[in-house]
């Protein structure tokens, strides 16, 4: 099982709703909607569907929920493998 803490990531927004995450990610030209439980970086993404994920160059941006802490919008700078997997899923 993976852990977000093992990745180099940047928190873009903290303690937000899933709606706020979707609205923020709507500004990116390349975005994907995934179902709850979708696995990225060996971490399962949880939330209210659809869960939006965006691509920004080689970075991937997605909402991450930490129980008891809330939902954060995080950006992982080297997400090329996950981006390719999302593109193939399309």
PyMOL commands that set and color helices and strands:
alter all, ss='L'
color gray80, all
select helices_A, chain A and resi 4-6+18-25+80-89
alter helices_A, ss='H'
color red, helices_A
select strands_A, chain A and resi 9-16+30-34+39-40+43-44+51-56+59-66+70-76
alter strands_A, ss='S'
color yellow, strands_A
deselect
rebuild
show_as cartoon
